[in-house]
């Protein structure tokens, strides 16, 4: 990963100062690692734009609704 981080495209939460998860697109990264999602624990996943587009399409179709709801506190 380059030492200069591109600006985040989206920040998830953003209501605190805990290092919220963020979405980045790094045009300088290899094609299969251009999209990066970081978490608030310092970890990240990297994927291609095609993989990310598939993730977004599945989310829009509702595939992540039940798992996301199950992860929320009651």
Buried (B, 14 or more C-beta within 10 A) or exposed (E): EEEEEBEBEEEEEEEEEEEBBBBBBBEEBEEEBBBBBBEEEEEEEBBBEEBBEEBEEEEEEEEEEEEEEEEEEE
